[in-house]
Amino acid sequence: MRASAIALWALLGIAAATPLEAGAQEDFATSGGGWNTVSELMRIAGERGARVEIPDRLDVGTLQPNDSLLILHPTDALPGAALTAFLRDGGRACLADDFGSGDTFLSLFSITRAAPDSEIAVQLRGNANLPVARPNGTHELTQGVTALVTNHPAVVFHRELAPIFRLGSGEAVVLAGAVGEGRLVVLADPSVLIDNMLALRGNRRFGENLIDYLTEGRGGRLIVVRPGVAMVGRYGEPGADRPLHDLRVFLERMSELDIPPLALRIASLALAAIAVILALGALPRRSPYRSSRMFAREAAQGGFVGRVGFFSRPGTNLLQPLMVYKFELEAQILSRLALSGRTLLRDVLAAMRARGMGDRDIEDMRRLLLTLDQLHADQDRPASPPRVNARRFRELVQLGDGLLEKLSR
């Protein structure tokens, strides 16, 4: 957002009606009443009965299907798999972002973002920085809104979704669509919602419509995610970002499987050893397989496939062994690329490019990691948990092993 570039009060002659704060506060602050805050939107939400929560850190695993998210100008990459699972389960979200870090998340839904063609857009008082968006048809978000004034907006595109609000050329400032049972709203200019802009009648009505669209009749929370607030974890798994969470969940799932006693004892000993190593290292994303000796494959039934061989009976769902492989694969990728901390997908791909790896290998890695993340996100959905047969298991493992081998060269 470039909200500091305007003095909208003077342009519209409404300074006397709503006094401007002497100094700007942090962009999109939820209190304080500064011209660049969203405190007025929070007041509107309270008046309309929304149960607003404003966390300093959001564990996505705590979200419920009747909750709603308002994500304001994110500065860190969003947890795409977790948010997609939340939406598919019935959640609602508005991503209000112009040139922040929401583009990777948008790409999951084939939504692209660009700068508008300001020359053909209707402009407020001839100011190219203030293009005016018009409603495009009838939608809950357009009720009572004849014009939506933007401030240095981006525009968004989807080949099948028609704009909810558009600039003169048909470029969308607002898109909305279904994701499974949920709804996603994309607002390509978060400054539409700041206190300064809500002084405009059309913008204020849009803010009211947005709050209603996200919350009305749902009974859940409206969670407002400010810039810089970390979104962590996995949907349906509270505390998934904490150390040893994956190990604990895997042990719980093993207790429900019909595993031969000897195999169970061997697996328990191996997992206990892993737990000790992880506890001593206090690094939940680091691999317990630090040495080449531990990671080596045996001549027969070795590698990751061998460790889960007792799952290989016909018709068995190999999802859980694949999740174990996912954990080991990610740890080995971090180790071989010399990455540490809470690494994002883009960091992995950038490190591969820096190594001189080809575009095909980078794309294969991206697809593999996203596939594994999606399977992990979907595994707790009782109505239709994903199934992984032996052929699919081998394909993914072979792809991962091949990429690991190339990273070692």
C-alpha positions as CSV (number, residue, x, y, z in Angstrom):
1,M,0.0,0.0,0.0
2,R,1.1,3.5,-0.7
3,A,-1.5,5.2,1.4
4,S,0.9,8.0,2.4
5,A,0.9,9.2,-1.2
6,I,-2.6,10.8,-0.9
7,A,-4.5,13.4,1.0
8,L,-8.0,12.2,0.3
9,W,-9.6,14.4,2.9
10,A,-8.5,17.5,1.0
11,L,-9.5,16.1,-2.4
12,L,-13.0,15.3,-1.3
13,G,-13.5,18.3,1.0
14,I,-14.6,16.3,4.0
15,A,-11.9,17.2,6.5
16,A,-14.4,19.2,8.6
17,A,-16.7,16.2,8.9
18,T,-14.0,13.7,10.0
19,P,-10.8,15.2,11.5
20,L,-7.6,13.7,10.3
21,E,-5.1,12.4,12.9
22,A,-2.0,14.6,13.1
23,G,0.3,11.6,12.5
24,A,0.0,8.3,10.7
25,Q,0.1,5.1,12.7
26,E,1.3,1.7,11.6
27,D,-0.5,0.7,8.4
28,F,-3.6,-1.4,9.0
29,A,-3.4,-1.1,12.8
30,T,-6.7,-2.3,14.2
31,S,-7.0,0.5,16.8
32,G,-5.8,4.0,17.4
33,G,-8.0,5.9,14.9
34,G,-5.2,7.0,12.6
35,W,-6.1,7.7,9.0
36,N,-4.2,4.6,7.8
37,T,-5.7,2.2,10.4
38,V,-8.7,-0.1,10.1
39,S,-10.1,0.8,13.4
40,E,-13.3,2.0,11.8
41,L,-13.8,-1.3,10.1
42,M,-13.3,-3.1,13.4
43,R,-16.0,-0.8,14.9
44,I,-18.3,-1.7,12.0
45,A,-17.6,-5.4,12.5
46,G,-18.5,-5.1,16.2
47,E,-21.7,-3.2,15.5
48,R,-22.8,-6.0,13.0
49,G,-22.3,-8.7,15.7
50,A,-19.0,-10.1,14.4
51,R,-16.9,-11.9,17.1
52,V,-13.6,-10.3,16.2
53,E,-10.2,-11.8,17.2
54,I,-6.9,-10.0,16.4
55,P,-4.1,-12.5,17.1
56,D,-0.4,-11.8,17.3
57,R,0.2,-15.3,15.9
58,L,-2.3,-17.6,14.3
59,D,-2.2,-21.4,14.5
60,V,-4.2,-22.4,11.5
61,G,-4.9,-25.7,13.2
62,T,-7.3,-23.9,15.6
63,L,-9.6,-22.7,12.8
64,Q,-13.1,-24.1,12.6
65,P,-15.2,-24.3,9.4
66,N,-17.5,-21.5,10.5
67,D,-14.6,-19.1,11.2
68,S,-13.7,-16.3,8.7
69,L,-10.3,-14.7,8.0
70,L,-9.6,-11.1,6.9
71,I,-5.9,-11.1,5.8
72,L,-4.5,-7.6,5.4
73,H,-1.4,-7.0,3.2
74,P,0.6,-10.1,4.2
75,T,4.3,-9.6,4.4
76,D,5.2,-13.3,4.7
77,A,4.2,-16.2,2.5
78,L,0.8,-17.7,3.4
79,P,0.4,-21.4,4.3
80,G,-1.3,-22.3,1.1
81,A,-2.2,-26.0,1.8
82,A,-3.6,-25.2,5.2
83,L,-5.7,-22.2,4.1
84,T,-7.0,-24.2,1.1
85,A,-8.1,-27.1,3.4
86,F,-9.8,-24.5,5.6
87,L,-11.7,-23.0,2.7
88,R,-12.7,-26.4,1.3
89,D,-14.1,-27.3,4.7
90,G,-16.5,-24.3,4.7
91,G,-14.3,-21.5,5.9
92,R,-14.4,-18.0,4.4
93,A,-11.5,-15.7,3.8
94,C,-10.7,-12.3,2.3
95,L,-7.2,-11.7,1.1
96,A,-6.8,-7.9,0.9
97,D,-3.4,-7.4,-0.8
98,D,-2.0,-5.3,-3.6
99,F,1.7,-5.8,-3.8
100,G,2.4,-7.9,-0.7
101,S,3.3,-11.6,-0.5
102,G,-0.1,-13.1,-1.4
103,D,0.7,-13.8,-5.0
104,T,2.0,-17.4,-4.3
105,F,-1.3,-18.2,-2.5
106,L,-3.3,-16.7,-5.4
107,S,-1.4,-18.8,-7.9
108,L,-2.9,-21.9,-6.2
109,F,-6.3,-20.8,-7.7
110,S,-4.9,-19.7,-11.0
111,I,-5.3,-16.0,-10.0
112,T,-2.7,-13.6,-11.3
113,R,-1.9,-10.1,-10.2
114,A,-0.6,-7.0,-12.1
115,A,-0.6,-3.3,-12.2
116,P,-3.7,-1.6,-13.7
117,D,-3.9,0.4,-16.9
118,S,-4.5,3.7,-15.2
119,E,-4.9,5.6,-18.5
120,I,-8.3,4.0,-19.2
121,A,-9.6,3.8,-15.7
122,V,-12.1,6.3,-14.3
123,Q,-10.2,8.5,-11.9
124,L,-11.2,10.5,-8.9
125,R,-10.7,14.2,-9.6
126,G,-8.4,13.2,-12.4
127,N,-5.9,11.7,-10.0
128,A,-4.3,8.7,-11.6
129,N,-3.4,7.3,-8.2
130,L,-7.1,7.1,-7.3
131,P,-8.8,4.9,-10.0
132,V,-12.5,4.2,-9.3
133,A,-13.9,0.7,-9.6
134,R,-17.4,0.0,-10.6
135,P,-19.7,-2.9,-9.7
136,N,-19.9,-5.6,-12.4
137,G,-23.3,-7.1,-12.0
138,T,-25.1,-8.1,-8.8
139,H,-23.4,-9.7,-5.8
140,E,-23.7,-9.5,-2.0
141,L,-20.5,-7.4,-2.0
142,T,-21.9,-4.8,-4.5
143,Q,-25.2,-4.1,-2.7
144,G,-25.6,-0.3,-2.3
145,V,-22.2,0.5,-3.8
146,T,-22.0,2.6,-7.0
147,A,-18.3,3.4,-6.8
148,L,-15.3,2.0,-5.0
149,V,-12.4,4.4,-4.7
150,T,-9.0,2.7,-4.7
151,N,-5.5,4.0,-4.0
152,H,-2.6,2.6,-6.0
153,P,-4.4,-0.7,-6.5
154,A,-3.3,-3.9,-8.2
155,V,-5.7,-5.8,-10.4
156,V,-6.3,-9.5,-10.5
157,F,-7.3,-12.0,-13.2
158,H,-9.0,-15.4,-13.4
159,R,-10.0,-16.9,-16.7
160,E,-13.4,-18.1,-15.4
161,L,-14.3,-15.6,-12.6
162,A,-16.0,-12.3,-13.6
163,P,-14.9,-9.2,-11.7
164,I,-17.1,-8.2,-8.7
165,F,-15.7,-4.7,-9.0
166,R,-13.7,-3.6,-12.1
167,L,-11.8,-0.7,-13.4
168,G,-12.7,0.9,-16.8
169,S,-11.0,-1.8,-18.8
170,G,-12.7,-4.7,-17.0
171,E,-9.6,-5.3,-14.8
172,A,-10.8,-6.8,-11.5
173,V,-10.2,-5.1,-8.2
174,V,-12.4,-7.6,-6.4
175,L,-12.9,-11.3,-7.3
176,A,-15.0,-13.9,-5.3
177,G,-15.4,-17.6,-5.8
178,A,-16.2,-20.9,-4.2
179,V,-13.4,-23.2,-2.9
180,G,-15.1,-26.4,-2.0
181,E,-17.7,-25.5,0.7
182,G,-16.0,-22.2,1.4
183,R,-15.6,-18.8,-0.2
184,L,-12.6,-16.7,-1.1
185,V,-12.7,-13.0,-1.7
186,V,-9.7,-11.3,-3.3
187,L,-9.4,-7.6,-2.8
188,A,-6.5,-6.1,-4.8
189,D,-6.3,-2.9,-2.8
190,P,-6.3,-3.3,1.0
191,S,-6.2,0.5,1.4
192,V,-9.9,0.5,0.4
193,L,-10.6,-0.5,4.0
194,I,-8.5,2.1,5.9
195,D,-10.3,4.7,8.0
196,N,-9.5,7.5,5.5
197,M,-11.1,5.7,2.6
198,L,-14.1,4.5,4.7
199,A,-15.2,8.1,4.9
200,L,-16.4,7.6,1.3
201,R,-19.9,6.3,1.3
202,G,-19.3,3.6,-1.3
203,N,-16.2,2.3,0.4
204,R,-18.0,2.2,3.8
205,R,-20.9,0.3,2.3
206,F,-18.4,-2.1,0.7
207,G,-16.7,-2.6,4.1
208,E,-20.1,-3.4,5.7
209,N,-21.0,-5.8,2.9
210,L,-17.6,-7.6,3.3
211,I,-18.1,-8.1,7.0
212,D,-21.6,-9.5,6.4
213,Y,-20.4,-11.8,3.6
214,L,-17.6,-13.2,5.8
215,T,-19.6,-13.6,9.0
216,E,-23.3,-13.3,8.8
217,G,-25.3,-16.3,10.1
218,R,-22.1,-18.4,10.5
219,G,-21.6,-18.2,14.3
220,G,-17.8,-18.3,14.1
221,R,-15.0,-15.9,14.7
222,L,-13.8,-13.1,12.4
223,I,-10.0,-13.4,12.7
224,V,-8.1,-10.3,11.5
225,V,-4.6,-11.1,10.4
226,R,-2.4,-7.9,10.3
227,P,0.8,-7.4,8.3
228,G,3.7,-9.3,9.9
229,V,1.5,-11.7,11.9
230,A,2.8,-15.3,11.5
231,M,0.3,-17.9,10.3
232,V,1.6,-21.4,11.2
233,G,0.6,-25.0,11.5
234,R,-1.8,-27.2,9.5
235,Y,-5.6,-27.0,9.3
236,G,-7.3,-29.6,11.6
237,E,-4.1,-30.1,13.6
238,P,-3.7,-27.6,16.5
239,G,-0.1,-27.3,17.5
240,A,1.3,-28.8,14.4
241,D,4.2,-26.3,14.4
242,R,5.4,-27.6,17.8
243,P,8.3,-29.9,18.1
244,L,7.6,-33.7,17.8
245,H,4.0,-33.1,16.7
246,D,4.4,-35.2,13.5
247,L,6.0,-38.0,15.5
248,R,3.2,-37.9,18.1
249,V,0.5,-38.1,15.4
250,F,2.3,-40.9,13.6
251,L,2.5,-42.9,16.8
252,E,-1.3,-42.4,17.4
253,R,-2.0,-43.6,13.9
254,M,0.2,-46.7,14.3
255,S,-1.8,-47.7,17.3
256,E,-4.9,-48.0,15.1
257,L,-3.2,-50.2,12.4
258,D,-3.1,-54.0,12.3
259,I,0.7,-54.4,12.3
260,P,2.6,-57.6,13.0
261,P,4.0,-57.6,16.5
262,L,7.6,-57.9,15.4
263,A,7.3,-55.1,12.9
264,L,5.6,-52.9,15.6
265,R,8.4,-53.5,18.0
266,I,11.0,-52.6,15.4
267,A,9.1,-49.5,14.4
268,S,8.7,-48.5,18.0
269,L,12.4,-48.8,18.8
270,A,13.3,-46.8,15.7
271,L,10.8,-44.1,16.5
272,A,12.0,-43.9,20.1
273,A,15.6,-43.4,18.8
274,I,14.4,-40.7,16.5
275,A,12.6,-39.0,19.4
276,V,15.7,-39.0,21.5
277,I,17.8,-37.4,18.7
278,L,15.1,-34.8,18.1
279,A,14.7,-34.0,21.7
280,L,18.5,-33.5,22.2
281,G,18.7,-31.4,19.1
282,A,15.5,-29.4,19.8
283,L,15.2,-28.8,16.0
284,P,11.8,-30.3,14.9
285,R,12.5,-29.8,11.2
286,R,15.9,-31.3,11.2
287,S,16.4,-34.9,10.1
288,P,17.2,-37.6,12.6
289,Y,19.1,-39.2,9.8
290,R,22.2,-37.1,10.0
291,S,24.9,-39.5,8.9
292,S,25.2,-41.3,5.5
293,R,25.3,-44.6,7.4
294,M,21.8,-44.0,8.9
295,F,20.4,-42.8,5.6
296,A,21.9,-45.6,3.5
297,R,19.7,-48.2,1.8
298,E,20.1,-51.9,2.2
299,A,20.6,-54.2,-0.8
300,A,17.0,-55.5,-0.6
301,Q,13.9,-53.8,0.8
302,G,16.0,-50.8,1.7
303,G,15.4,-47.1,1.7
304,F,12.1,-45.5,2.7
305,V,10.1,-48.3,0.9
306,G,11.8,-50.9,3.0
307,R,11.0,-49.2,6.3
308,V,7.3,-49.4,5.6
309,G,7.3,-52.7,3.8
310,F,4.8,-54.2,6.2
311,F,2.1,-51.9,4.7
312,S,2.5,-53.4,1.3
313,R,-0.3,-55.9,1.3
314,P,-2.7,-55.5,-1.6
315,G,-5.3,-52.8,-1.1
316,T,-3.5,-51.1,1.8
317,N,-3.6,-47.3,1.9
318,L,0.0,-46.2,2.0
319,L,-0.8,-42.6,3.0
320,Q,0.9,-42.9,6.4
321,P,4.2,-44.3,5.2
322,L,4.1,-41.5,2.6
323,M,3.8,-39.0,5.4
324,V,6.8,-40.5,7.1
325,Y,8.7,-40.2,3.8
326,K,7.5,-36.6,3.5
327,F,9.1,-35.8,6.9
328,E,12.4,-37.4,6.0
329,L,12.5,-36.0,2.5
330,E,12.0,-32.4,3.7
331,A,14.7,-32.8,6.4
332,Q,17.1,-34.1,3.8
333,I,16.3,-31.3,1.4
334,L,17.1,-28.7,4.1
335,S,20.3,-30.5,5.0
336,R,21.6,-30.9,1.4
337,L,20.7,-27.3,0.5
338,A,22.2,-26.0,3.8
339,L,18.9,-24.3,4.7
340,S,17.7,-23.9,8.3
341,G,14.8,-22.5,10.3
342,R,11.3,-22.3,9.0
343,T,12.1,-22.5,5.3
344,L,9.5,-21.7,2.7
345,L,8.9,-23.4,-0.7
346,R,10.3,-20.4,-2.6
347,D,13.5,-20.6,-0.5
348,V,14.0,-24.2,-1.5
349,L,13.4,-23.4,-5.2
350,A,15.7,-20.4,-5.0
351,A,18.5,-22.5,-3.5
352,M,18.1,-25.1,-6.3
353,R,18.4,-22.4,-8.9
354,A,21.5,-21.1,-7.1
355,R,22.9,-24.6,-7.4
356,G,22.4,-24.5,-11.1
357,M,19.7,-27.1,-11.3
358,G,17.5,-27.1,-14.4
359,D,13.9,-25.8,-14.7
360,R,12.5,-29.3,-15.0
361,D,14.0,-30.4,-11.7
362,I,12.9,-27.3,-10.0
363,E,9.3,-27.7,-11.3
364,D,9.4,-31.4,-10.2
365,M,10.4,-30.4,-6.7
366,R,7.7,-27.8,-6.5
367,R,5.0,-30.2,-7.7
368,L,6.2,-33.0,-5.4
369,L,6.3,-30.8,-2.2
370,L,2.9,-29.3,-3.0
371,T,1.5,-32.8,-3.6
372,L,2.8,-34.1,-0.3
373,D,1.6,-31.0,1.5
374,Q,-1.9,-31.4,0.0
375,L,-2.1,-35.0,1.0
376,H,-1.0,-34.1,4.5
377,A,-3.6,-31.4,4.7
378,D,-6.4,-33.7,3.5
379,Q,-5.5,-36.7,5.7
380,D,-7.8,-35.8,8.5
381,R,-10.9,-35.4,6.4
382,P,-13.1,-38.4,7.5
383,A,-15.6,-38.2,4.6
384,S,-13.0,-38.8,1.9
385,P,-9.4,-39.3,3.2
386,P,-6.9,-39.6,0.4
387,R,-5.7,-43.0,-0.7
388,V,-2.2,-43.8,-1.8
389,N,-1.8,-47.1,-3.6
390,A,1.5,-48.9,-4.1
391,R,2.1,-47.5,-7.6
392,R,1.5,-43.9,-6.5
393,F,3.7,-44.4,-3.4
394,R,6.6,-45.7,-5.6
395,E,6.2,-42.9,-8.1
396,L,6.4,-40.2,-5.4
397,V,9.3,-41.9,-3.6
398,Q,11.3,-42.5,-6.8
399,L,10.8,-38.8,-7.8
400,G,11.9,-37.6,-4.4
401,D,14.9,-40.0,-4.3
402,G,15.9,-38.9,-7.7
403,L,15.8,-35.2,-6.7
404,L,17.8,-35.9,-3.6
405,E,20.4,-37.7,-5.6
406,K,20.8,-34.7,-7.9
407,L,21.1,-32.4,-4.8
408,S,24.1,-34.5,-3.7
409,R,26.1,-34.0,-6.9
